[in-house]
Amino acid sequence: MKKILIVEDEIPISQVLKVYLQKANFDIVQAFNGNEALEKFDMFKPALVLLDVMLPGKDGWAILKEIRQKSTCPVIMLTALSDVNYRLNGLNGGADDYIPKPFIADEVVARVNAVLRRSDINEGPKKSFGQLQIDLKAHHVTISGVEVELTPRDLSLLMFLSEHPNQTFTRDQLIEHVWGWEYEGSDRAVDLAIKRLRKSLHKWPETEGEIKTLRGLGYQFCVYQR
């Protein structure tokens, strides 16, 4: 049974989410402020975190940043802040999804299942692109033997691109294959994910490959040495 950490200071909302997620066969841990959230994250090692933005003590952005410094655990942000800049802030910070309030509990369960499906990467062979090594089974990426830390979403994107080297994909195609048909956010999420990937792969020699932008066409995982 997968464990979900709900970080929400409004007790009625937290309880509703707990009930619906338990019905979906998840084990639930609750936290009601930032410090408690980080303590329980370290203690229980959840499979996914539902993280409210507006919290007493440390806010959701600060918690997300600390989680990303030590884990690729999927994080879904919950907030009443509807401005698109807040969404981009969360996605650029490594969040895997963003659900605005008010929401329908059944939709939250569906989003949780979708994010977990994307993070449960199928077994497959190791891929080698020069010094860049991708182990699909172990969810492990290294450059020159040094591990590269990636969020589940960014890892899924890299894996999809690596399965189709030297092929060009539009934003819509990447959203369909990586984010899933149920994704309703901005296609800017693709640009942000590509930006994070490039930053994470900056030690991959340019003579071996790169993630290239083809203006007006999309993105391509270019491999120069196989």
Beta strands, then each sheet from edge to edge (+ up, - down):
strand 1: 3-7
strand 2: 27-31
strand 3: 48-52
strand 4: 75-79
strand 5: 97-100
strand 6: 126-129
strand 7: 132-135
strand 8: 140-143
strand 9: 146-147
strand 10: 168-169
strand 11: 209-214
strand 12: 218-223
sheet 1: 2+ 1+ 3+ 4+ 5+
sheet 2: 6+ 7- 8+ 9-
sheet 3: 10+ 12- 11+
end
